[in-house]
Amino acid sequence: MTLIKRITIVVLIVAVFGIGFFFGKTQNSKIVTQPEDVNFSLFWEAWNLVKQRYVEPEEINNQDMVYGSIAGMVESLEDPYTVFFQPDETEKFLEDVTGRFEGVGMEIGIRKGNLQVIAPLEGTPAKRAGLRPGDIIVTIDEESARDITIEEAVSLIRGPKGTEVTLGVVRDDWPTPKEFKIERAVIEVPSLKWELIDGNIAHINLYHFSEKATADFKAASMEILNSGADRIILDLRSNPGGYLEVAQDIAGWFLEKESVVVVEDFGSIDTKQIYKAEGNSRFLNYPLVVLVNQGSASASEILAAALRDNREVPLVGETSFGKGSVQQLQKLSDGSSIKITIARWLTPSGKLIKDIGLKPDYRVEITEEDLQEDKDPQLEKAIELIKDLR
């Protein structure tokens, strides 16, 4: 299955869910001959130097040196979404994408060298503690998080339920960092919930494009079709992504069959792969508004862009995260793996949103005062708009 994960490595509970696509199938590598312009003897020269001259030879682990070499090669690409996993890390990654983990329950990413909260997941310790999309994590248990890698951050923040981690956080309107002490827990990633507003507006809160989201969305849709709802607000705020097939399937409820959902651009390989809506179009004629914010990443951005490009559906909220690359998990012979960026994705209109995000048609921010008073001006604006749509 194709997983979109901005990734994105979900955090603190998990590895990578949403930032980009993740292809779950193991792919066979082609044998590449040694490039003529590279002197591989330099590697062995360095290897032998370490083996011969290091002050504590008994501390040398040959396998760790091999893994370190591969990790260094991957890091040289300076792509935060191309990552090497050792065998145990690969197993943990694959376990994490099942949707159940131990940690604090949020997704993180690297933006402009900073460790940033992409989205705290619904019903998790991170969400209850008050972390928000866009928060910058500057310390983890009083250690600086500057120039830290995603993998290092994950290893420091995630941990057994019942233990605590303290995060130093900077927010745009704070003069100084604030500390969040969060107790880790078992995280069950929810799929969605919906409610009927004012008797005829179905407000669908889609938390994640997980494996079970397809079935959950179908069940909710049947309920909506049998309710008094005649219009829909699709809430993708703080939704970090998930499986491509799920986003494609959900798009099929709202779009005409064969409408373009997303395009993969493989760059130097002059090919593109087009994903199209294949659903039943049951909500095609329902007036629709989509909510997005800084935590809307990857699959959320794909679905939002597909709805706006194909149906001119208005987006309300804040500019989305801006994850526009595609990753593939490539397993190696000993059980280790590389999650490697293989392509970029484009909106149906051909736009690349990497590091740009989707700008809402109606920009509405939520202030600290709104949070304290339990107000949601973004949802209020969406309700105002949906009532006038025909």
N, C-alpha and C positions, 0 to 999 in steps of 0.2 A: 504493500500500500504506500502511496505517496504522502509523505507528511510534510506539511509546510513549516517549520517549526520553525520567529524571530525572535529561532531562534533564535538564535536565539537560543539560548540554553535556558530552560526554565529553571527556575532556580529554586534554589535554596531548598528546593525540595526535589529538584529534579533536574534533569539534564537539559534536553532541548526539546521544546515543543514547537515553538512557533516561529521562529524567525527564519523564514525561507522554506523551501520544500525539503522534505526528507524522504528519500526513497528507501523503503524497508527491505527491498529485495537485495540479496547479495549479488554483486556484479562481478564478472570475471575480468581480471585485468589482462590487457595485452602486454606481451613482453616488449619492452622498449630497449633498443640497443644503446650502448654507452655513447653519449654524444662526443664527437671528435674534439670539440673545443673545451672539454672539461678534463682536468688532470685528477683522476680519482686516486692516484698514488698519494696525493697530499693527505687524503683522509687516513690512509694507513700509516703515513708518516706521523701524523698527530696521534693516532691510536697507539702506536708503538712507543712514542715519547711518553705518553701518560702511563702506559704499562711499566715502562722502565724507570721512570724518574719520580713518579708520585710518591710522596713521603710515607703514605700508609697503604702499601700495595694490597694488604689483606682486606682493605675496605672497598676495593674495586669489584664491581659486579658487571661482568661482560654484557649481560642482557640489558641491564639498566643503561649502559653506554650506548647500546644499539638503539634502544627506545629514545634516549636523549638525543641521539643524532637525527632520528626521524622527526622528532618533535621540533628540533631546531630548523630542519629543512622546511617543515610546514609553516613554522612561525615566520620564516624569512619572506613569505608571501605577503605578510602584513595584512592579512584578511582575517578579522576576528571570527568569521564563520567557518573557516577551514581549520579543522582541529584533528589532532592525532589522539586516539584513545588506546591505552594499553588493554590487554584482554579483560581484566577485571573492570576497567572503566567502560568498556564496550558492553559488558553484561549489565552493568548498572544503568547505562544509557537506555538499553532496550527494555529493561524493567521499568524505568521511569516513564516511558511513553505509554504504559498501560493505564496511567491516570491515578496511581496510588503511590504515595511516597511519604517519607518522614522529613520534615523541615519546617520552614516558615510559610511557604506557599506564595511565591511570587516569581515572576520572570524578570531576568536582568539582561542587560546588553551593554556594549561599550559604545559610547557616543562621544566623539571628539576627545578621546583619551580618558573619559570619565566613566566610572561604573554607575549605570543608571537603572532605576526601576522602570521596567517597561509596563508591567501590570501586576498588582497584587491580585491573587485569585480570590474569587468570591467565597466567603465563609471560612477563610483561613486566618491564622495568627497575624500574618502581614497585613491583611485587610482590616482586621479588628484593631490592630495597633495604630492605624491611621496613615500608613504609607500610601503614597499616591503616584500615578504615572508621572515620570519626569523628575522625581526625586533623585538627587545625586548622593550616592553612598561614598563618604570620604574616609570612614574608618570602619573596621570590623574588629570588635573586641579590642578597641583602642590602637589597633595597628593600621597604618595608612593603607588606603585602597587605591592610591594613585598609581597608574601604570600597571595595575594588576590585570592578569588575564581572567577570562571567564572561568576557566577551569580552577584556578587558584581561589577565586571568589566562591565558587560552588563548594569546594572542599572545606572552606572556612565557615561558611554560613549554614550549610545543611548539617544534619546530625540527628541523633536519636531523639525520639519524643520525650518530653519532660525536661530536656536540657535547655539552656538559654544562650542566646547570642545577642550582643549589643552592637547596634549599627549607629554610626554617626552620619547624620543626613543633612544635606543642604537643600533648601527650597528657594525658589526665586524671590519670594517676598520675606524671607527670613534674614536678619542681619548677621546671625551667627548660626553654626550648625547646632542641631538638637540630637539628643541620644534617644534611641528606641531600644528598649530591652524587650526581647520577644522570646517567648517560650515555644520551642519546637513541638510539633504534633504530627500525628498521622494525617496526611492530606488526601482527601478524596475530591478529585477535581469534578465539580458539577458540570452538567451539560447546558441546561437552560431552564428557565421558568417563564410563565406568561401569566398575564392578568388582563381583565377586561376593565377599561377605563371609560367612564361616562356611558356605559351601556353598549357602545358600538366600536370602540378602539381597542384592538388587540395589541398590547405592549409585550413584545417577545424579547426577553433578555437572554441573549445567546452568549454564554460564558467562554466556550471553547469548542473548537472543531475536533472533538475527540471521536474515537471509534463509535461510541454509543450515541453521538449527537444525531446521526442520521435517523435512527429509530426513534429517538426522543422527539426530534423535530416533526417526524411524521405523525406521532401520537398527538403532539400539541396541535398540529395543523388540523387533524380530524376534529379535535375539540373546538378549534376556532371556527371551522366551517359549519359546525353545528350550533354555534353560539349566535349572539346577535351582532357580532363584529362585521363591519363592512369596510374597514380600513385598518392599516397595520403600521405600528412604529417598530422597526427592527433595531434593537439596541446592541451595538457592537463595541461599546465602550469597555476598555480594559480587557478586551478579548485578544490574547496574544497569538492566536493562530491554531494550527492543527493539521489535519489531513486534507489534502487537495480534493480527494474524491468527495469528502463531506461538503466542502465549499461549493463544489460543482453541483452536487446533488441538491443542496438547498437553493442555489441559484435557479435550478430548474423549476422550482415552485413559483418563481416570480417572473421568469423570462419565457419568451417564445422558444420553442424547441429549435435547436441549431444556432441560437444566439451565442456569440463568442463570450466566454467567461474570462479567459486569460490566455496570454501568448508567452511561450518560453522562447527566448532568444539565446542561441548558443554562441554568439559572438563570431570568432574567427571561423568556426564551422558554420558555413552559410546555410543553416537550416533553422526552421522554427517549428515548434509544436503548438498546435492550437487546441485548447480545451473548450468544448461547447456545452451548452445547457442540454440536458437529456431528460428533464423531468416532465411533470404533468401540467405545468403552467396554471395550477389551480388558483394562484393568487395574482395572475397576470393583470386582472382588471381592478384589483384592490388599490386604492390610493395608498402610497407608501412614503414614509420618511425614515431615514437611517441616521442613527446617532453614532458619532465617533469621537475619540479623544487621543491623547498621546500614547495611550496603552493599546490602541487598536493597531495590530501589526499583522503582517503576512496574510494569512487566509482572510482575516477581517478586511484588510485593505483590498484584497482581490474581489471579494464579494461586493463591497461597497462601490468599488470602481466599476464593476460589471453592471450593477444596478443603475448607477448614474449615467454611464456611457450608453447603455441600451434603452433606458426608460426615462432618462433625465430626472431620476429620483433625487430630491434635495438631501444634502448632508448637513447635519446640524452638530455643533460642538466645537472641537479643537482639531488642529492639524494632526493627522495620524503619524505613527512612528516613522514610516519610510523605509521599510525593508523590502528591497526589490531584487534580491538574488536567490538562486536556487541551489540547494545542497543535495548531495547524494552520499549515503553511507556506504563505503567500500570496505568490506572485510578483507583482512590480510590472512595469510596462511596459518598463523599461530593463534588466531582469535582476536588479535588487535585490529584496529580499523582506522580509517581516515574519513571524516565527514568533510567532503570537499565541494567547494563552489564550482558548479559546472555550467551555470547559465544565469541570465537575468530574466525577470518576468516583466511583461508589458501589459498595460491596461488594454481593453478592447480597442480603444482609439489610438493605441500605439505609443503611449506615454510611459516613460521610465520614472518611477517615483523613488528610487533609491536615494536615501538621505534627504528627500524632499517631503515625502508624505502626500496625503490627500488633503487639500485645503477645503474646509467646509464651505458650503454656500451661505450658511448663516453661522458666523462665529459667535459662540457664547461660552464664556468662562464660568467656572465655579470657584467662588472665593472662599477664604477661610470662614468668613461670616456665614456664607451659605451653608457650609458644612456644619458649623456649630448650631445653626437654626434648622438643620435637617431639610434644607431647601434644595431643589434640583431645577435651576433655571434652564438647563439644556433640555430636559424632558418637557418642561412647561412650554418652551418654544416649539418643540416638536408637536405637542398637542395643539397648540395654536395654529400651526401650519396645516396639520392633517385635517383639521375641521373645515378648512377652506378648499381642500383638494377634491377634484371630481374625476 
